[in-house]
Amino acid sequence: MKISRLKAKDYSIIIGKNSITTLSYEVKKHCPKCKKIALIIDKKIPKKFLVKIKKKLQKYKIFIFLVSSSEKIKNFNQVNIFIDKLLQLNFNRTDLIIGIGGGIIGDMTGFVSSIFKRGINFINLPSTLLAQVDSCVGGKTGVNSKYGKNLVGSFFNPKVVISETEFLKSLPKRELTCGYAEILKHAIIYDRVFFKYLKKNTKNILSLKDKILVNSISKSCKIKLNFTEKDFKEKNLRMKLNFGHTFAHALEIQNKYSNKLNHGEAVLIGMFIASKISRFEKICSDKTFKQIKDLYNNNFLLKNLTKFIKRDQILKSIKFMKNDKKKDDEKISFIFLKNIGKTTIPGDYKYKTSQVVNLIKKLF
């Protein structure tokens, strides 16, 4: 299988089977003065990958930090633990931190890298489909607060992203669906042709058919880069990527970041709610909503999530929207759908909490 390489403004994204073999070359190229490497790795990563990575980096002094990854450890306490260890080991800015895991590891490792000695080299090896199509692109790093998700963070690009698709074979179907949610979002908000491709190929993506998988990851990354390169600090255009996420993040907090509802599942629900409101408010047509509903139904995307799409569940989550990091006044800003491939402009639709409550009562 051919390895795909995307060129962003400040870094490359390498995608495909055995792309991990490029690691030693990339370290030498981007971090020529590096002597020490900290590997921050999710404990769930199969050991064979750690063995491969260590072998590729045998000329460097390697320190391994194993982490039990969950939203509950994505906080300042864990960041302090990492920084203390790096200081004790006398890491310099010319050394390197590599994050190996899902979006939680990538976000947190990127944040540590951005603040350690005001910026140490960082390479991201995303191991989940969600991380490979979403969080590894665009330079967002951060940790959670008791007030909400990713409310403390920075914008900091890695030197390179290596998306090894062999990682995905160890993931359960639920995790793959989680990543697929962001692929679908990118198609819905930006690319009608890609949406048609997903209508035909969703099952092939979820069963990890090599060529279709790499094509879909590459396309998804290209779409996200189109937004992030033009609006790195999320002042306007990039907010379109928030489609479905205002509801998604609120539902995640409502469920205390528990395993009952993962991020991708919350995004699937959030996009469905946002699409339903778009139709109700006559922003999109019945036909547009039906296309989304049919894709959901044909691939059983909400099969085990119906209990979270009940009126009471959604209403309870609304209070958590007030701390959304993309909100710039007292109203809650939403991205809605005009048609497949086109959303509303950020800031055009803002609602008071009471208005959101009334909408949900009418729709559910």
TAFEN-V59628 format. One record per run of one state. SS is the DSSP state (helix for helix, strand for strand, loop for the rest). FROM is the first residue (numbers start at 1). LEN is the number of residues. Records with the same first field share a line. If there is no record, write none. Layout:
BEGIN
SS->FROM-LEN ; FROM-LEN
END
This chain:
BEGIN
loop->1-3 ; 8-4 ; 17-2 ; 31-5 ; 43-4 ; 57-4 ; 68-3 ; 74-2 ; 89-7 ; 102-1 ; 119-2 ; 127-2 ; 136-4 ; 146-2 ; 156-4 ; 171-2 ; 191-1 ; 207-3 ; 229-8 ; 243-2 ; 255-8 ; 281-5 ; 299-7 ; 310-1 ; 324-8 ; 335-2 ; 340-2 ; 344-5 ; 352-1 ; 364-1
strand->4-4 ; 12-5 ; 36-7 ; 61-7 ; 96-6 ; 121-6 ; 140-6 ; 148-8 ; 160-5 ; 332-3 ; 337-3 ; 342-2 ; 349-3
helix->19-12 ; 47-10 ; 71-3 ; 76-13 ; 103-16 ; 129-7 ; 165-6 ; 173-18 ; 192-15 ; 210-19 ; 237-6 ; 245-10 ; 263-18 ; 286-13 ; 306-4 ; 311-13 ; 353-11
END
